[in-house]
Amino acid sequence: MKRRVILLSIMLCASLCIAPAVVAQETEVVQIAGRVTSISEDGSTVVVNRGSNDNLIADSLCYFLPNRGIESADINWDIQLGTGTIKAIEPESIFIEKEAVYDTLKVGDYCGLYASLPTFILQTNVGNIMHWDIVFLDYEKRLPLFELKDLIQNPTQAKVDSIIDILIDELHKHADTVEVWSSGKIIKGGMFDGLGWGEAFKKTKKEHVELYLQYVHYLPGRLINYYWWFIETYATWMINEMPTAESEKKTDLALPHAQKGDDLVDEGKFQEAIEAYKEALSIYPDYLYAIDMLETIGNVIKYRNILQQDPNDVTTQFELAWEHYNLGRYDDALEHFTEAKELGYDSISIKKYIGYILVFQGMYSEAIKIFTELHAMDKQDKNIQKWLTYSKAREKQDAKKGSADAYLMTGNVKYEEENWDDAIDEYKKALSIEPENAEIRKRIKRTVIREKAHQEQIWAVQNWDRGEFERAKERWKDAIGMCDGIGDSVCIKTILSEMADGMYDMGFYDDAIDVYKQVIEIAPGEYDAYISISNCYKGKKEYENAILWVKRGIKVNPTDAWGHNILGLIYLKAGEFNKGIKPLNKAVELDSAYKYPHYNLGQIYIRKENYDEADYHLRKAIEIDKDYWDARHDIQNIMCVGEEKIKLKDHPNDVTALLRYGRALWHMDDYERSIEVLKRLIALKPDDVIALSYL
């Protein structure tokens, strides 16, 4: 989003400064990129190369960007190294006079430029590829198969079709050569599944090339401003199951509606925002951001309605505050967090979020008071320590009107919270004060690499969610390698935890256990990893190992309710009901707003046929979460069991009562007694279809 905003502002400047050209058809000012090929000795003039300089806007503003790639482009669009103005345009080179300079510019870095191109070109995959200066070379690697100027001179669908025909012909001509390259390998996955490479080249049609061009259009990434051997890049795409960029394309089309929704949320116009997000989903139904925003707004509306009926509902006050916080509506969040606190929900989490909001609002002194109090309560909480440091740094900045140390401190906090762009902004402010400080430059480089590793993480998760497990593991491994290169053990731990969580969710328990153990090797005090290993063993029904690992986790963090709840749950699953009561009561003692220990106690007492105690704990769970339907259903089933037991005491052969009694037990997961009751029913009524369906 940030890149688009920058583009619009400069486009407006460019369009105001330049007389409109007389063109035969509608044109648009678009962003393009060129590579820095040389810099004059005095540093005032920069030479930029593009394969084609057609329709560049002369005398327009341009800006320089860091290229993190080596053999291919890897541009960070959100970091400007400086700006300049185009002074001369030649067929092969662009001469730019440097103006503002923010950081060192090197050969190989990039320059953001602007060109006026026919709108038709920008509506085609081929045109977009060319305007990004992605050049595909012929088999001899000498001549481009197509160039931007060809389409500018003839911006028609017929010309686009002729370019696609050229590409198809190139693939067909060299199919036998590609088959020799492959040494008989067979393609696995994609439209050419089961075919040899050469055979797939021979069977390539227009639809396949168009799909490939769409992929390049929406994922240009490192292809920008480089010459590529077409048959090699096509073959690579083909043998990697011919991935599409359909989701990226739809996201791009839906994005303006989502941005409109965001603006309406900022204004508090929730109903209008809902319509905007629905528009985004009508374009791309799987657009997770829009789905999440609709869910959050729906929760806000729901909680507001509840509070209209009962403004003293402390849990709903907290939930509404949390949703406002997620939406970035911090004034509203602070209001409801404060209200929940005054109603008696004076928890550590509320204090934390009030502290966060005070920081966002620039009230650093007040935030410091809160974080100091929380830090005194738990000196091991690194997150609180981080926010306390950050608050002090920002207060120091305000007092000293900016200092390198203060900017460095805030940059470090932004780095730790994975807000890379803001971290770099803070570091660059520090560098502007101390330009010779090598440590600050090192921090900037480190952050750039960490951001790149984060992108690999995102792609890994996407691969994993699509079932591309081996590819996901490769990406995670690449990300870990980057983090290892900058000595960021926290990053490595985060990626390993993410890998293990994905494996756990897919039921790959043994793999997950191995990776969680790697997390513990890096951070022996990583409490979550111990509990997660326990959950893996619980999933495998190896309850002894599950108990062993959860107890290890509790030793690491004995004051957290989660571990005690998991221990009680494992005892419940293992059928050791009496042993489960103590840890679950401990969990309730540690966190009175935690619903799951109450629910699990309810399950234990159901198994022990102590329905009064079960009812008590289930109702406690509902007090915490009024929408806890599992607990509500169990209460209804307990009532049913009580009613039917009374009937059966006087009429032991009442088949209707036996059926209701057996079904209620079944729905409370008390299968052993449920089967016993239903067998009594079958003995009386062998053809009872409903009872038989349960058995």
N, C-alpha and C positions, 0 to 999 in steps of 0.2 A: 504494500500500500504506500509506503514511504516513497518508493521510487517514482510512483505515478504522480504523487503530489509535487515532487521536485520538477518532474517533466512538465506538468501543466504550467507551473509558474514561469519556467524559462520559455516555454512555447508562447505564452502570452507576450513576454518581453520581445521575443523574436518577431512575432506577427505584428507588433506595434511599430517595430523599428524598420521594417522592410516593406517597401511598396509591393502591393499584390501583383503577382506575375499573371500574364495573360496566358491561360491554358485552355486546351480544347475540352477538358473535362475536369470534374471536381478533384481537388487535391487535398492532402492533409500534411501537416507538419508532424514528423515522427522522429523518435529517438533512434540513433544508430550508434555504432561503436567503431573506433579505429585504434590500431596499435601504435604506440610510440616507438619509432624506429631510430631516432637520433635527437640529441639535445645540443644546442650551440654551446661553445666554450664558456660564454658568459652566462649561460642558463636562461637567456631571455626568449629564445625561439625554440619551439618544439616542432619536430617533423613527425607527422602521423600518416600511416599508410592504411589504405583500404584497397580492396580489389577493384572497386568502382567508386568514383567520386561524383557520379551523376546526381544532379539536383541537390547538392549540398547548398545550404544557405550561407552565402558569403557575409562576412563581417558579423556573424552571429556569435553569441556567447557559447562557450563550451566548458567542460569541466573534466578534470583528470581523476581517474579511479585506480586503486591498486589491483594488480593482477597477481593472484596467489598461485597460479598454475605455472608449470615449467614447460611441458611439451604441448599443452593446450590451455585455453583460456579458463580462468576461474576468477571472475570479476566480483568484487564486493561493491555493490551498487550504492550502499548506504554510507560509504566512507569517501569523502572528497579529499584529494591531495592538493587541489588548487583549481583555479579557473583561468581561462584565457579567451582570446578573440581570434577568429579565423582572419588571416591577412592575405593569404593567397591560396588558390586551388589549382593544382596541376593534375594531369591525368593519373599519375601514380602517387602523388604526395599532396599533403595538406600542411601549410605552414601556419603555425599558431603562435601568437605573441602572449607570453605568460603575464598574468596580472596578479591576483591574490595567490599566495603560496602558503599552504597549511602544513605540508610535510614533504619529505624528499620524493622527488619524481625520478623514476628510472626508465631506461629502455626496456620495453616489454610491458609497461603499464598501459592503461587504456585511457581513451578520451571519449567522453560522451558528446556526440555531435547531433546536429539536426538537419533534416533534409525535407524537401517538399516533394511528395510522391503522389501519383494518381491513386485515388481511393480504391480503385479496382485492384491494384496490386496488393494492397494491404488486406484485401478480402480473400486472398488465395494463399495456400500453403507455400507454393513456390515463391510468390512475391515476398512473403515474410522472411523466408529463408535467405533470399537475396538481399533484402534490406538490412539484415544482420551481417551481411558480408560473409556468409558461409558459402565457400566455393568448393564444388565437387569436380575433381579432375578426372580425365579420361584414363584408360588402362595404362598408357605410357607415362602418366603423371606429368604431362606437359601442358595440356590445354584444358581450360574449364569447359564443362559440358554445357553450361548456360551462364549468362551474366545478367546483371541487373539492367544494364543499358538496353539489352535486347527487348526486355519486357516494357521498359519505359517508352521505347519507340513504338511498340505495338501492344498496348495494354488490353488484350482481348482474351477470351476463353480459348479461342483457336490457338493462340500463341502458347498458352499454358498447356494445352493438350499436346502440342508439338514438342514441348520440352519433356513432358512425361514419356512421349514416344521415344525420344532420344535416350532417356534413361533405361527404358525397357530394352531397347535395341542393344545398349551397352552390356546389360546383364546377359542377354541371350548369346551375344557374340563370344563371351568369355566363360560360358557355363562349363565347358570341358576343362579349361584351365583351373577353375575353382574346384572341380571334382578331384583333380590331381592334388591340389593343396590339401584337401580334406582327408586324403588317404583312406577313403571309403567310409568316413564317419557318417552316422545317421542322425538326422535332426530329431530332437525329442521335444514335443510341445509345439504349440502354435499351429498355424494353418498348414504348414508343411510337415507335420508330425509323421515320422516314419520314412521320409524321403532322404536321399543323398543330397549333398550340397549342390552338385551340378544339376541334378534333376529338378531341384527346387528353383534354381536360376532359370532353367528352361521353361518351367511352368509359371513363372512370374508374369502377372497380368497387370493391367492398369489399376485395379482395385488394391493390389498389394503395394504398388509403388505409392499410390495416394495415401495409404495407411502409414507407410514409412515417412512420407513427407509431412504428414500431420504430426507424427512423433517428433520429428526434427523441429517443426515449427513451434510447438508448445514446450519443448524441452531443449532449447538451443544450447544452454549451459556452456560447456567447454568447446563447443563447435565454433563459437563466434570468432569471426575475423581470422580464420585459419583456412588453409587449403587441405582438402581431404580427398583421399583416394576412394572414389565412390563405391567401387565393387567391394572394397574391404569393409567400409562402414555398413553397407547394406547386408553383407554376409554376417557381420557381427550381430546386427539387429535380428536377422533371420534365425540364427542358431540360438539366440536368447529368447525364443518363443514369441518373437514379433510383438513386443510390448506396445500397447497403444498409449497415447496421451489423452485419452477421452476424458478422464476425470479432471485433468489439468485444463483441458479446453472448456469443459462445462463450468469448472470453478471460475475461470476467467470471465465467462459470460454472466455468471451469477453474481460475481463480486460487486458490481455497482449497486445492486439491490441490497446486498448485505451491508455495504457501506452506508446506504441510505437508512437502513434499519438502525445501525449504530448511532447515527446522528440523531435519529428520533428518540432512541433510548436516552441519550445525553440530555435531550430536552424534556424527558419524562412523558413523552407521547407514546405510551406502550401499545395501545390498540393499533395505531398507525404503523408502529415498528413491526408488529406481528404481521401485518399485511405485506410489508417490505420483505421480511424474511420468507414469507410464503411464496412471494414472487421468485426469490432466489431458489427455493426448493422446487418450484414448477419447472425451472431450467435444469436443476441438478438435484434430484431427490435424495442423493446420498451426501449432500453437502453438510458435513458434520458440524461445522461452525454454526450454520443457520439452525440446525436441529437443536443444538445445545442452547442457543439463544432463545428459541421458542420455549424450550423447557424451563429455562430460568425465568423468563417473563411470566409464563403460566404460573410458576410457583409464587412470584411476587403478587400477582392478582389473587391467587387462592389465599395466601396468607393475609393479605389486606382484608379480604372478606371475612375471614375468621376473626380477625381483631376488631372488626366492626361489631361483631356479636359479643366478643369477650376480650376487651382490651387488656385484661390482666392475665391472659394466657402467655405465661413466660416463655414456654418452648417455642411458640409461634413468633413471639417477638424476636427471639434469637434467630430462628430460621429466616425470617424476613430480613433481618440485618445482614445475615450471611449472603443472601441472594443479591441484595443491593451492593454489597461489597464486591461480589463477583462481576457485577455490571459496571463497577467503577463509580457508582453513585455514593460517594463517601459521606456526604452530609446526611443522607437518608440512613446509611448504614450506622453512622455514629449515633443518630437519634434512637434507633431501635436497639442497638447494643446497650446504650445507656439506660433505656427503659427496662430491658431485661435484667440489667444489673440492679436497678432500683427495686425490681420486683422480687429480688432474692437470688437471682442466678449470677452470683458473683464468682464466676469461675476464672481459672487461669487463662483459658482460651479467649474469653471476652476481654480481659485486660490486654492480651496480646494484640487483638484486632483493633482495640481502641488506640493502642500505641502506634500501630501501623498507620492508621488513618491520620493521627496527629502529625506523623512524619510527612505524609502526603500533603497535608494542609500547611506544612511549613511551621508547625508549632513544636519546634524541636525541644525546647526547655520542658514542656509538659510531657513530651514523649520520653525524655531522659528520665524523668521521675518514675514513670511506669516501668520502663525497662530496667532501671536500677533496682526497683523493688522485686521484679521477677527474677533478675539475676541473683539477688541475695537468696531467693528461695531455692534456686537450682543452678549452681555455678557450672554444671556440666552441660547445660543447654546451650549449644553453640549458636543456634539460631537467635536466641535472645541476646547473646553476647555480640553477635554480628549487628543486630539492629541498634544496640546501645552504642557500639562504635560508630555506626553510620550517623546516628542522631547527633553525637558529639562532633563528628566531622562537619556536618551541615551547620551546626550552631557556630562552629569555629569559622566556617566560610563566611557566614553572615557577619560575624564580629570583625574578621580581618579583611572582608571584601575580597576573598579569594586568595588561597595560598597553594603552592604545589603539593604540600603534604596533605592538606585537606582534600584537594581534588583526587589525590592518589588514594586516600582512605575511602572516599565515596565510590571511586572506580572499582576498588577491591570488593566492596559490598555488592555493587551491581554485577561484578563478575561471579561472585558466589551465588547470587540468585539467578544466574544464567540470563541476565539482561545484557547481552553482549554489546549491542550498539550504544546503549547508554554508558556502559563501562568504557568503551573506546572514547566517547565524547568527553568523559571526565578525565581520562588519561591525557587526551590531547590538550585539554585546558591546563593540566599540570605541565605538559611539555611546552606550551606557549610561555609559561613563566620561567621554566628551566630547560631551554632547548638543548643543552648539552648533557642532560641527565640520561645516561645509558640505561638505567634501570627502568625508567618510564617507557623508553622505546621497546625494551624487552617485554614489558607488560602489554604493550599494544600488539606486538607480534604474537605473544602467547594467547591473547584474547581472540585474534583473528583465526589462529589454528583451532582453538577450542570451539569457536562458532562453526568452523568447517566440520569438526568432529560431531557437533550437535546435528548438523544436516545429515550426516551419515546415519546417525541414530534414527532420525525421522524416516529416512528411506528404509532402514532395516525393519522398523515397526510395520511400515506399509507392506514390505515383502512378506513379513511374517503373517500379517493378517490375510494376505492373499494365498497363504499356504506355500510360499516360496522359501522354505525353511533354510536350505543351504545358502541361498543368496543372502538371506537376512543375517545368517551367522558370519558370512564374509564381510558384510558391511559393519557389523558390530566389531569384528576383529580389526578392520581398518580404523574405526573410530578409537578403539583402545590403543592402537599403535600411535595415533596422533597424540593422544593424551599422555601416553608414556614418553613420547618425545619431548613434551614440555614439563614432564615431572608432575603431572596433575593426578595424584592418586585418588582424589575425591571424584574426579571425572571417571576414572577407571571403575571405581566402586559403583558409581551411578549406572554406568553402561552394563556392568555385570548384573546388577540388580534388575535392570530392565529386561535383559536376556532371560534371567531365571524366572521372572514374573510371567513372561510370555510362554515359557516352557510349562510352567505350572498351570496356566490357564488352559493349555492344550492337552493337559494330562500326561505330559512327558516328565513324570516325577523324578526318575533317576537322573536324567540330564539336569533338571532344575536343582536337585540336591548337590550335584557336583559343582555347579556354578555358584550357588549360595555359599558353599564352603570356600570358594575362591574369594568371595566377598569378606568372609570372616578372617581369612589369612591376611588380607589388606587392613581390615579394621576389626580386631577382635571384640571390640565393644559394640558392634553393629547389631543391636537388639533385634531389629526386624528380620535379619537373616536367620537367626536361631528359630524364631517363631515360624518363619516360612518353611524351614526344613521340617519342623514338626508337622506343619500342615501337609507337606508332601507325604510324609510317612502315614499321616492320617488318611490321605487319599489312597494310599496303598494298603490300608487297613493293617499296618504294622504298628500296633498301638504302643508296644513297649518302647520302640525307637522314638515314636512320636512324643511319649511322655518324657523320655530322656532329654530330647532336644528342647522341649518347651521349658523344662526345669532349668536347663542351662541358660536359656534366655531370661527367665525370671531372676536368676542370680545376677545377670548383667543389669537389669532394670527392675528391681522388685516393687517399685511404686507405680508401675504402669498396669492398668486394669486389663489390657488386651491379653497379655500372657496368662494371667490367672483365669480369664474366661476361656481361652483355648485349652488350658489344662483341664478345666471342668468339662468342656465339651468332649475332649478325648475320652475321659472316664465315662461319660454318657454313652458315646459310641461303642466303647469297649464293654458296656453292661455293668461297670463298677459304679453303681449309682451313689452309694454312700460316700465313696472317695471323692466324687465330683462336687458334693455340696460345699465343702470347705473352701476350695479355690474360687467357686462362683460367688460365695458370700464375700470373700475377700475382694473380688472384682467390684461388687456392688459398693463395698465400703470405700474403695479407692476412687470410684467415679459414679456418683449417684445418678448422673444423667446418661448412663450407658445402658441401653435397653437389652442388649443380648444376654448378659448374665441373668437378668430376671427371666427372660424367655427360656434360657437353658435350665434354670432352676425349675421352671414350670414343667419342662419336659421330664426332668428327673422325678418330680413328685407325681406326674401322671403315671410313669412306669411303676412307682411305688404305691399306686392307687391312693395316694394322699391328695384327693382332689381339692380339698379346702386350701392347702398350701399352694397347690398348682394354680388355682384360681387367683390367689393373692398375688403371686409373682407375675402372672400374665397380665393382670390389671395394672400392676406397676409399670410393666413394659408399655402398655397403652397410654398411661399417663405421660410417659416420655415421648411417645410417637403415636398420635391419635390415628394415623393411617397404617398402623402395624397390623395388617390384615391376618397374618399367620396367627398372631396372638388372639385376635378377635374370633377367628374360626375355632381355635382350640377351646376358648371359653364356651362357645356354643356347643361344641362336642362334649365338654365336661357336663354341661347342663343336661344334654341328651342322655349321657351315661347315667346320671343320677336319676332322671325320670324313668328310664327303662329298667334300671335295677330295682326300683320300687315296684314296678309292674310285674317283673319276673319273680319277685319274692312271693307274690300272691298267685301268679299264673306262670309257672316255670316253663310251660310249653307254648307260650304266646309267640308264634313265629314272627309276627310283625315287630314285637318288642325285641326279639333276638336279632332280627335283621338291622334295626336301628342301632342297637347296642353294638353289634359287630362292626357296622360301618363307621360309627363314631370312633371306636378304638382304632380302626384302620387309618382313618384320616388324622389321628393323633400320632401316627407311626408306631403304635403299640401292636405290632403285627402278630406277635406270639399269642396274646390273649384274644385278639380279633379272630384269628384262625380257629382257636378253641371254641369261641362262641358260635362262629359260622358253621363249624362242623356239627354242633348240637342242632342247629337249624336244619342242616341237610339231612341229619338222621330223622328228623320229623317230617321234612318236606324235600325229598330227593330231587325234585324237578324245579327247585327254586332257581331261576335263571340268574337273578341278581347276585344271590349268595355264591353261586358257582363261578360267576365272573370274577369275584374277588379271590377265589381259591385257585 
